[in-house]
Structures are given as structure tokens and as C-alpha cells.
Amino acid sequence: MSGEKETALRLEIAHVLCVDIVGFSKLLIDEQTEALQALNQVVRKSDAFRAAEKAGQLIRLPTGDGMVLVFTTSPDAPVECAWQISQALKAQPSPEVRMGVHSGPVHELSDVNERTNMAGAGINIAQRVMDCGDAGHILVSKRLADDLAQYRRWQPYLHPLGDCEVKHGQMVSVVNLYSDLVGNPEPPSKFVNAAAARSASRVTGTTKSSHLPALISLIVFLALLGGGAAWFLNRRSVSTTPKFLEKSIAVLPFANLSANQENAFFTEGIQDEILTDLARIADLKVISHTSVTQYKSGVERNLREIAKQLGVSHLVEGSVQRSANRVRVNAQLIDARTDTHLWAQTYDRDLADVFAIQSEIAKTIADQLRIKLSPGEKAEIETPPTSNLAAFDLYTRARALLSRGAYSSELIPILKEAFQLLDQAVALDPNFFLAYVHLAFVHETLYFVGEDHTPARRALAEAALQTAIRLRPDAGETHQAIAAHRYHD
């Protein structure tokens, strides 16, 4: 290779995708060979790989347990390739892989066999990003994610994770790329472990290894609880193929049209209650709150694409406008396969009727989808969460705190604030079942992680649990709360 060519390529910016097989070293020799062959076949069949290879803008580097693909096309080329690889791997029995993507400088060099090879920070950082993930993860460096966020194609699927410590103490900022059908929505274990360690350190001044496994479980459980117990109990797995079920639905985040933006919590609470009511219907597949949160209101939505990504045939959109003692709720049911509005209704009523509106929307949707409700399902849907709107406001604020702060380093302050909100809610409505479920869990967590490891805190947790059991002994949320209590014991 001439010196002129080396100089021309030395400072090239490339877009790098690193892929490796998880647990490769634990496989038998023949299993390793089979896994690599399966992965290579999937990668070679991806459209993004073929397009870059045909254009002569792709360099392939084997790494023993995977590969590095260096694209010199566009920044999203390796992301598109990772997306297609993930889709293909989930559609067939294949090795578990993790992937990392980054854009940065690379340069050509000759290896010991005098063959062309590549090196540079672009490849090194992509590998570090990948090392932060677990099976199924597609992790993107924040630097590249900031560019991708400017495009409608990628923005909904980017979920910041924060900083991760990697080899030689280096810190990399990482973003998780996923949808319901692609990638892995769970936080990587490195981030969960780090969050647990920080929370334990805040309480004890040191990281106690004996607390970490339990604290990790609590943080994950808290995230599920923040997403709603109905999701935990009723969520059906999304198919790994793009086959839509006739009776499947996703309730997208409602728009807050109120003049007071603090009513965003109220709007989110109404969306959550409609989603929870629908999730109680056995014959209806309902996508979780966690999965639909990414499709925020206020931005243009491609409903067909959203439905395709979530694996559903129907979508619910809506808005809420609260003013003084009045509330206006708009809801519409859409067949996303044909982009047809099947039903739409605007409810303009007294604020006190908001829970009746929620149940009417859920029952109307079931009727439009020709689902016959059982007496038990109908009764559950028609049961309001509380009779006190002020208590409902406090509850929705606490629930949002718990959901958004599950992996925060400020877990203990978040738990304390949530406790105060929930305590006020049950003071206003002593029969507020869901508030007691969350209150029991908050007390359990404060006790268990060592913030207040006292009999008094334990007694508060027990009292909240017993009240929940008394109010609704057969509810799924009650069983979830009992399970958490017994786990702590």
C-alpha cells in the first residue's frame, strides 16, 4: 500500500457496529462454530449490510466471538444494520448477541499477515459501548444518538441510560435503542448494579455487597410497579413476527391541553387508568405503559409505523383539558392497518365524572372490537380508583415519581417524596386501594435498603398491606404486594 493511500485514509470518520455473541466462551467448540455461522448468515442477509458492501463502503473485521462492521456511508447505516439483525435474530432460534454503535475516527493499517485492517478510537469506543450491554441490547454512544435524535425514524427509540465505566476506568455515555420488537428494553445489568451501589452508599456510607442483589431486585420491581400492576399481571408477550392480532391495542400518551401544565400528571393518570381498564379484559392484548411512553404527544406520529413496531392492530389517541371544575376528554380508536378512525368521542363534563368517562371509553372500545365483557371484567372497569379527585392527583404524582425514578441515584429522596404524596392521598380517601398498594411497597423499600431499618417503618408497611388486603383481597395488585412483602421477609 502506498504512503499516499495511507495518508488519505488515516483520519477518516467511520460509523462502526460491534457485535458479539453473549456467553461465547462457555459454548462447546462445535457450538461456537454453529453460533458464528448462524450470526454471519443473518448479518450477510441484512439489507443495510448488502447495500454498503455493494457500494464498496463496508469493511468487515472478525473478532473471534463476533465482528466489527465499519461503514463509510451514513451515520445511521450501522444502526439500521443493527436493527435488521435484531429483527432477524428474534424471528428464529439464534445465538444471543449484544451490539454497540459509535461514529469516530479510524485508520487503515496492515496486520502481521500484511492484510488490510482497521484501528482507531471509532472502533475502540464502539466496543466499549457494546461491553456495557447484555443479551439483546443495541447500545449507541450518546455522541451518535444526539445526531440520530434529529430524525423521526430514530427519535422514538432512543432511551438515555447515562454514563458507564468500562475498560481502564474510561466512562462512556450510552443510549439504549429499542422498540417492542427490536432490542432489549431492560436496563443493562451494569447500570442496575451501579444504581443499586449508589443508593446503598447514600444510606450506609459504603457499598454493602450483601445488599446489592436484593436492592437490584427492588429497583426492577419498583419500575414494574410504576408501570402499573395490571401491566405486570396481564401483559401479553409481543410476537417476534409482524403478525397483528385482531384484538390488540396500544393506548398512546394523551395530550395535555390544560392551561396549567402541572395537569400533565392528571392527563397521564387518565391515560393510565384507561390502559389499566383495557388490560383487565382477557380477550384483548394490551401493550404496556412502559412501551408506549416513548410515543409522546405533541410530535407528529406515524400511526401505521407505531402499530407495526408495537405489534398491534389498533391504537387509542386522546387529549385531556382540565379547567376549574370541568374536564374535556377526547378519545379516538384507530385501525392502524388501514389508518381508519373506527370511533371518536368528546366528553365535556363535570370534573367529578372523570372516572365514569374512563370506564365508558374502555367499555366502548371493547364494544367496537366486538369483545363481550364478563360480569367480573365489567365490574372491575366500572369501579373508580377513588372517589376523591384530590387524592387521585396526589396518587398520579407519586406514581410518576416512582416510575421515572426507579433507576435514579436519588432513589431514597424519591421514595420519601412518594411516601408523603401517598400518605396524603389515603388521608383524603381511606379506601384508596391502589394508593395503599404503592404505599406498602414504598415503606418496604425504605426499610429494606437500610434508610429506616426500624420496627416502626416495618409496621407502616404491614399496616398499608393489610389495608390493601382488606379492601380488595382478590386483586392482582394485592397478590403482587403480598409477594413483595414475603420476599423482604
Summary of the structure (lengths in Angstrom):
residues: 489
radius of gyration: 25.0
end to end distance: 68.4
largest distance: 81.8
contacts: 1625
relative contact order: 0.08
helix: 51%
strand: 20%
